[in-house]
Amino acid sequence: MKYIFEKYNHFDERDNRNKSTALIAIENEEQYGEYFITEIKNLNLHYLEEIVNSLKLVLSGNLQQYNFGYEVYSIDCNKNISSIIDIFTDDKIILELPTQEIYEFIRDWKDYLTENQLIP
């Protein structure tokens, strides 16, 4: 899983303020499903911290399974494989990938938001 995060600065004319937001770009993002990036961007810091801590437990074998999501997708993780599941399409599995990759992605996203003060 290859990805980059970027800070986008813009002027909001509605309230005359400069604002910043974080963007996610994932290589071959279409394979993750239409709403994957939106789902991840909507996770708040507290939930991101919970996800990172829980995935550490899964990867170490101290927790058998963990799932997380926002509105459209559930990401079901065991020690080796994580499945991105569309809960509105009969729990269709969109993609399976190593749990280590999901862990690193979510951890890096949380760290990026924190370091750049872009907390949603």
LUMKOL-808447 format. One record per residue (C-alpha): residue in one letter; x negated, y negated, z; residue number from 1. Coordinates in pm, whole numbers. Layout:
% LUMKOL-808447
<rec><type>A</type><X>X</X><Y>Y</Y><Z>Z</Z><seq>NUM</seq></rec>
...
***
This chain:
% LUMKOL-808447
<rec><type>M</type><X>0</X><Y>0</Y><Z>0</Z><seq>1</seq></rec>
<rec><type>K</type><X>-166</X><Y>-320</Y><Z>-119</Z><seq>2</seq></rec>
<rec><type>Y</type><X>-25</X><Y>-653</Y><Z>-8</Z><seq>3</seq></rec>
<rec><type>I</type><X>-108</X><Y>-1016</Y><Z>57</Z><seq>4</seq></rec>
<rec><type>F</type><X>55</X><Y>-1280</Y><Z>271</Z><seq>5</seq></rec>
<rec><type>E</type><X>62</X><Y>-1648</Y><Z>182</Z><seq>6</seq></rec>
<rec><type>K</type><X>170</X><Y>-1966</Y><Z>354</Z><seq>7</seq></rec>
<rec><type>Y</type><X>398</X><Y>-2182</Y><Z>141</Z><seq>8</seq></rec>
<rec><type>N</type><X>429</X><Y>-2549</Y><Z>237</Z><seq>9</seq></rec>
<rec><type>H</type><X>720</X><Y>-2755</Y><Z>114</Z><seq>10</seq></rec>
<rec><type>F</type><X>920</X><Y>-3069</Y><Z>187</Z><seq>11</seq></rec>
<rec><type>D</type><X>1280</X><Y>-3015</Y><Z>294</Z><seq>12</seq></rec>
<rec><type>E</type><X>1482</X><Y>-3309</Y><Z>164</Z><seq>13</seq></rec>
<rec><type>R</type><X>1782</X><Y>-3211</Y><Z>375</Z><seq>14</seq></rec>
<rec><type>D</type><X>1610</X><Y>-3313</Y><Z>696</Z><seq>15</seq></rec>
<rec><type>N</type><X>1308</X><Y>-3506</Y><Z>560</Z><seq>16</seq></rec>
<rec><type>R</type><X>1052</X><Y>-3267</Y><Z>710</Z><seq>17</seq></rec>
<rec><type>N</type><X>749</X><Y>-3079</Y><Z>589</Z><seq>18</seq></rec>
<rec><type>K</type><X>797</X><Y>-2708</Y><Z>647</Z><seq>19</seq></rec>
<rec><type>S</type><X>601</X><Y>-2389</Y><Z>602</Z><seq>20</seq></rec>
<rec><type>T</type><X>717</X><Y>-2037</Y><Z>536</Z><seq>21</seq></rec>
<rec><type>A</type><X>538</X><Y>-1708</Y><Z>487</Z><seq>22</seq></rec>
<rec><type>L</type><X>552</X><Y>-1511</Y><Z>164</Z><seq>23</seq></rec>
<rec><type>I</type><X>483</X><Y>-1142</Y><Z>108</Z><seq>24</seq></rec>
<rec><type>A</type><X>354</X><Y>-995</Y><Z>-217</Z><seq>25</seq></rec>
<rec><type>I</type><X>327</X><Y>-616</Y><Z>-245</Z><seq>26</seq></rec>
<rec><type>E</type><X>168</X><Y>-437</Y><Z>-537</Z><seq>27</seq></rec>
<rec><type>N</type><X>440</X><Y>-248</Y><Z>-729</Z><seq>28</seq></rec>
<rec><type>E</type><X>700</X><Y>-394</Y><Z>-495</Z><seq>29</seq></rec>
<rec><type>E</type><X>990</X><Y>-257</Y><Z>-701</Z><seq>30</seq></rec>
<rec><type>Q</type><X>914</X><Y>95</Y><Z>-577</Z><seq>31</seq></rec>
<rec><type>Y</type><X>999</X><Y>-15</Y><Z>-220</Z><seq>32</seq></rec>
<rec><type>G</type><X>1352</X><Y>-114</Y><Z>-314</Z><seq>33</seq></rec>
<rec><type>E</type><X>1518</X><Y>-440</Y><Z>-406</Z><seq>34</seq></rec>
<rec><type>Y</type><X>1556</X><Y>-568</Y><Z>-48</Z><seq>35</seq></rec>
<rec><type>F</type><X>1241</X><Y>-439</Y><Z>124</Z><seq>36</seq></rec>
<rec><type>I</type><X>1054</X><Y>-771</Y><Z>144</Z><seq>37</seq></rec>
<rec><type>T</type><X>1368</X><Y>-956</Y><Z>255</Z><seq>38</seq></rec>
<rec><type>E</type><X>1426</X><Y>-697</Y><Z>527</Z><seq>39</seq></rec>
<rec><type>I</type><X>1071</X><Y>-733</Y><Z>661</Z><seq>40</seq></rec>
<rec><type>K</type><X>1079</X><Y>-1113</Y><Z>647</Z><seq>41</seq></rec>
<rec><type>N</type><X>1393</X><Y>-1118</Y><Z>862</Z><seq>42</seq></rec>
<rec><type>L</type><X>1239</X><Y>-925</Y><Z>1153</Z><seq>43</seq></rec>
<rec><type>N</type><X>1173</X><Y>-1153</Y><Z>1450</Z><seq>44</seq></rec>
<rec><type>L</type><X>849</X><Y>-1149</Y><Z>1648</Z><seq>45</seq></rec>
<rec><type>H</type><X>990</X><Y>-954</Y><Z>1942</Z><seq>46</seq></rec>
<rec><type>Y</type><X>1117</X><Y>-681</Y><Z>1709</Z><seq>47</seq></rec>
<rec><type>L</type><X>788</X><Y>-675</Y><Z>1514</Z><seq>48</seq></rec>
<rec><type>E</type><X>600</X><Y>-623</Y><Z>1841</Z><seq>49</seq></rec>
<rec><type>E</type><X>836</X><Y>-339</Y><Z>1935</Z><seq>50</seq></rec>
<rec><type>I</type><X>786</X><Y>-177</Y><Z>1594</Z><seq>51</seq></rec>
<rec><type>V</type><X>406</X><Y>-200</Y><Z>1611</Z><seq>52</seq></rec>
<rec><type>N</type><X>396</X><Y>-56</Y><Z>1963</Z><seq>53</seq></rec>
<rec><type>S</type><X>636</X><Y>225</Y><Z>1874</Z><seq>54</seq></rec>
<rec><type>L</type><X>446</X><Y>317</Y><Z>1558</Z><seq>55</seq></rec>
<rec><type>K</type><X>124</X><Y>337</Y><Z>1762</Z><seq>56</seq></rec>
<rec><type>L</type><X>299</X><Y>593</Y><Z>1982</Z><seq>57</seq></rec>
<rec><type>V</type><X>423</X><Y>787</Y><Z>1679</Z><seq>58</seq></rec>
<rec><type>L</type><X>78</X><Y>795</Y><Z>1520</Z><seq>59</seq></rec>
<rec><type>S</type><X>-85</X><Y>908</Y><Z>1845</Z><seq>60</seq></rec>
<rec><type>G</type><X>172</X><Y>1188</Y><Z>1885</Z><seq>61</seq></rec>
<rec><type>N</type><X>323</X><Y>1041</Y><Z>2203</Z><seq>62</seq></rec>
<rec><type>L</type><X>654</X><Y>970</Y><Z>2026</Z><seq>63</seq></rec>
<rec><type>Q</type><X>800</X><Y>1219</Y><Z>1779</Z><seq>64</seq></rec>
<rec><type>Q</type><X>1003</X><Y>981</Y><Z>1563</Z><seq>65</seq></rec>
<rec><type>Y</type><X>1094</X><Y>611</Y><Z>1536</Z><seq>66</seq></rec>
<rec><type>N</type><X>1312</X><Y>420</Y><Z>1296</Z><seq>67</seq></rec>
<rec><type>F</type><X>1363</X><Y>52</Y><Z>1240</Z><seq>68</seq></rec>
<rec><type>G</type><X>1532</X><Y>-177</Y><Z>994</Z><seq>69</seq></rec>
<rec><type>Y</type><X>1738</X><Y>-488</Y><Z>949</Z><seq>70</seq></rec>
<rec><type>E</type><X>2056</X><Y>-475</Y><Z>738</Z><seq>71</seq></rec>
<rec><type>V</type><X>2015</X><Y>-267</Y><Z>424</Z><seq>72</seq></rec>
<rec><type>Y</type><X>1723</X><Y>-33</Y><Z>490</Z><seq>73</seq></rec>
<rec><type>S</type><X>1616</X><Y>197</Y><Z>768</Z><seq>74</seq></rec>
<rec><type>I</type><X>1254</X><Y>303</Y><Z>783</Z><seq>75</seq></rec>
<rec><type>D</type><X>1234</X><Y>646</Y><Z>945</Z><seq>76</seq></rec>
<rec><type>C</type><X>884</X><Y>729</Y><Z>1069</Z><seq>77</seq></rec>
<rec><type>N</type><X>722</X><Y>1045</Y><Z>1199</Z><seq>78</seq></rec>
<rec><type>K</type><X>351</X><Y>1103</Y><Z>1257</Z><seq>79</seq></rec>
<rec><type>N</type><X>268</X><Y>1160</Y><Z>891</Z><seq>80</seq></rec>
<rec><type>I</type><X>540</X><Y>1028</Y><Z>663</Z><seq>81</seq></rec>
<rec><type>S</type><X>778</X><Y>732</Y><Z>667</Z><seq>82</seq></rec>
<rec><type>S</type><X>1089</X><Y>714</Y><Z>452</Z><seq>83</seq></rec>
<rec><type>I</type><X>1250</X><Y>391</Y><Z>334</Z><seq>84</seq></rec>
<rec><type>I</type><X>1621</X><Y>470</Y><Z>334</Z><seq>85</seq></rec>
<rec><type>D</type><X>1906</X><Y>268</Y><Z>179</Z><seq>86</seq></rec>
<rec><type>I</type><X>2179</X><Y>303</Y><Z>440</Z><seq>87</seq></rec>
<rec><type>F</type><X>2444</X><Y>165</Y><Z>204</Z><seq>88</seq></rec>
<rec><type>T</type><X>2381</X><Y>423</Y><Z>-69</Z><seq>89</seq></rec>
<rec><type>D</type><X>2452</X><Y>748</Y><Z>115</Z><seq>90</seq></rec>
<rec><type>D</type><X>2118</X><Y>726</Y><Z>298</Z><seq>91</seq></rec>
<rec><type>K</type><X>1926</X><Y>751</Y><Z>-29</Z><seq>92</seq></rec>
<rec><type>I</type><X>1551</X><Y>782</Y><Z>23</Z><seq>93</seq></rec>
<rec><type>I</type><X>1390</X><Y>509</Y><Z>-186</Z><seq>94</seq></rec>
<rec><type>L</type><X>1028</X><Y>592</Y><Z>-109</Z><seq>95</seq></rec>
<rec><type>E</type><X>814</X><Y>803</Y><Z>118</Z><seq>96</seq></rec>
<rec><type>L</type><X>468</X><Y>687</Y><Z>221</Z><seq>97</seq></rec>
<rec><type>P</type><X>216</X><Y>751</Y><Z>497</Z><seq>98</seq></rec>
<rec><type>T</type><X>322</X><Y>617</Y><Z>837</Z><seq>99</seq></rec>
<rec><type>Q</type><X>-30</X><Y>476</Y><Z>882</Z><seq>100</seq></rec>
<rec><type>E</type><X>36</X><Y>245</Y><Z>584</Z><seq>101</seq></rec>
<rec><type>I</type><X>366</X><Y>120</Y><Z>725</Z><seq>102</seq></rec>
<rec><type>Y</type><X>201</X><Y>65</Y><Z>1063</Z><seq>103</seq></rec>
<rec><type>E</type><X>-85</X><Y>-138</Y><Z>914</Z><seq>104</seq></rec>
<rec><type>F</type><X>155</X><Y>-344</Y><Z>700</Z><seq>105</seq></rec>
<rec><type>I</type><X>387</X><Y>-434</Y><Z>989</Z><seq>106</seq></rec>
<rec><type>R</type><X>92</X><Y>-499</Y><Z>1224</Z><seq>107</seq></rec>
<rec><type>D</type><X>-78</X><Y>-724</Y><Z>968</Z><seq>108</seq></rec>
<rec><type>W</type><X>248</X><Y>-910</Y><Z>898</Z><seq>109</seq></rec>
<rec><type>K</type><X>305</X><Y>-971</Y><Z>1271</Z><seq>110</seq></rec>
<rec><type>D</type><X>-54</X><Y>-1089</Y><Z>1314</Z><seq>111</seq></rec>
<rec><type>Y</type><X>-32</X><Y>-1318</Y><Z>1010</Z><seq>112</seq></rec>
<rec><type>L</type><X>286</X><Y>-1483</Y><Z>1137</Z><seq>113</seq></rec>
<rec><type>T</type><X>138</X><Y>-1531</Y><Z>1483</Z><seq>114</seq></rec>
<rec><type>E</type><X>-199</X><Y>-1664</Y><Z>1366</Z><seq>115</seq></rec>
<rec><type>N</type><X>-37</X><Y>-1910</Y><Z>1124</Z><seq>116</seq></rec>
<rec><type>Q</type><X>242</X><Y>-2013</Y><Z>1362</Z><seq>117</seq></rec>
<rec><type>L</type><X>509</X><Y>-1903</Y><Z>1115</Z><seq>118</seq></rec>
<rec><type>I</type><X>731</X><Y>-1714</Y><Z>1357</Z><seq>119</seq></rec>
<rec><type>P</type><X>1082</X><Y>-1660</Y><Z>1214</Z><seq>120</seq></rec>
***
